[in-house]
């Protein structure tokens, strides 16, 4: 009986070892296939390996952008968003051409996205820090009067401002502007002056009350 138990134990141990070796071999085969497809560790990447890397990086970047909030990312609301766009693109491009470790570069991209989200959350909950992180708007025109000192600080010329007035509000004269601001996103917002309606008086005929027509 002891010999029988010993024989059965050996068979069970061998069976378990075979199963473990089988799973380990499958995992190793999958890892080797991924490494071969992506060209991990290859001295030089082929065209199709770079193409597959581009697809993987594109999908990973899409997930990262969704984590940030795609409208905010594309809209570039502040310098913080522009900075993430530039650095994330430059970082992920290195994973495509093989100039940096593939998975390490993707992890670096996730770290950048996480840091961006952290700074955005800090700016949201602490308004005192928000202006330091995202910047603040500057008044360029107030009640029709331009602020030359603010224009100099913002590196804007009078022609630059007049061009923005024409493009944003269809205005040609700064005196027609109530407020114009250089926003933290770098765009110029324009609020025109409120104009009183023009009154046109029309006399129908003698002895009849004059008709007054307001023209917007």
ChimeraX attribute file (.defattr): number of C-alpha atoms within 10 A of each C-alpha:
attribute: neighborCount
match mode: 1-to-1
recipient: residues
	/A:1	6
	/A:2	7
	/A:3	8
	/A:4	9
	/A:5	10
	/A:6	11
	/A:7	12
	/A:8	12
	/A:9	12
	/A:10	12
	/A:11	12
	/A:12	12
	/A:13	12
	/A:14	12
	/A:15	12
	/A:16	12
	/A:17	12
	/A:18	12
	/A:19	12
	/A:20	12
	/A:21	12
	/A:22	12
	/A:23	12
	/A:24	12
	/A:25	12
	/A:26	12
	/A:27	12
	/A:28	12
	/A:29	12
	/A:30	12
	/A:31	12
	/A:32	13
	/A:33	12
	/A:34	12
	/A:35	13
	/A:36	13
	/A:37	15
	/A:38	23
	/A:39	20
	/A:40	17
	/A:41	12
	/A:42	11
	/A:43	8
	/A:44	11
	/A:45	17
	/A:46	13
	/A:47	10
	/A:48	12
	/A:49	19
	/A:50	18
	/A:51	15
	/A:52	15
	/A:53	22
	/A:54	18
	/A:55	13
	/A:56	16
	/A:57	21
	/A:58	15
	/A:59	12
	/A:60	16
	/A:61	19
	/A:62	13
	/A:63	14
	/A:64	20
	/A:65	19
	/A:66	13
	/A:67	14
	/A:68	18
	/A:69	12
	/A:70	14
	/A:71	11
	/A:72	13
	/A:73	18
	/A:74	12
	/A:75	11
	/A:76	18
	/A:77	17
	/A:78	19
	/A:79	15
	/A:80	18
	/A:81	19
	/A:82	16
	/A:83	13
	/A:84	19
	/A:85	16
	/A:86	10
	/A:87	13
	/A:88	22
	/A:89	13
	/A:90	12
	/A:91	16
	/A:92	22
	/A:93	18
	/A:94	16
	/A:95	21
	/A:96	24
	/A:97	18
	/A:98	21
	/A:99	10
	/A:100	14
	/A:101	13
	/A:102	20
	/A:103	12
	/A:104	11
	/A:105	21
	/A:106	21
	/A:107	12
	/A:108	14
	/A:109	22
	/A:110	19
	/A:111	14
	/A:112	17
	/A:113	19
	/A:114	15
	/A:115	13
	/A:116	17
	/A:117	15
	/A:118	12
	/A:119	15
	/A:120	18
	/A:121	12
	/A:122	15
	/A:123	17
	/A:124	12
	/A:125	10
	/A:126	11
	/A:127	11
	/A:128	11
	/A:129	14
	/A:130	17
	/A:131	13
	/A:132	10
	/A:133	16
	/A:134	18
	/A:135	16
	/A:136	13
	/A:137	17
	/A:138	17
	/A:139	16
	/A:140	23
	/A:141	23
	/A:142	16
	/A:143	15
	/A:144	17
	/A:145	15
	/A:146	19
	/A:147	13
	/A:148	14
	/A:149	10
	/A:150	15
	/A:151	19
	/A:152	11
	/A:153	9
	/A:154	13
	/A:155	9
	/A:156	14
	/A:157	12
	/A:158	13
	/A:159	9
	/A:160	11
	/A:161	19
	/A:162	15
	/A:163	14
	/A:164	19
	/A:165	23
	/A:166	12
	/A:167	11
	/A:168	14
	/A:169	14
	/A:170	12
	/A:171	17
	/A:172	14
	/A:173	11
	/A:174	21
	/A:175	16
	/A:176	18
	/A:177	22
	/A:178	16
	/A:179	20
	/A:180	25
	/A:181	17
	/A:182	21
	/A:183	16
	/A:184	18
	/A:185	18
	/A:186	15
	/A:187	14
	/A:188	18
	/A:189	17
	/A:190	20
	/A:191	17
	/A:192	18
	/A:193	14
	/A:194	9
	/A:195	8
	/A:196	9
	/A:197	10
	/A:198	10
	/A:199	11
	/A:200	10
	/A:201	11
	/A:202	11
	/A:203	11
	/A:204	10
	/A:205	8
	/A:206	7
	/A:207	7
	/A:208	8
	/A:209	10
	/A:210	12
	/A:211	10
	/A:212	11
	/A:213	12
	/A:214	10
	/A:215	9
	/A:216	8
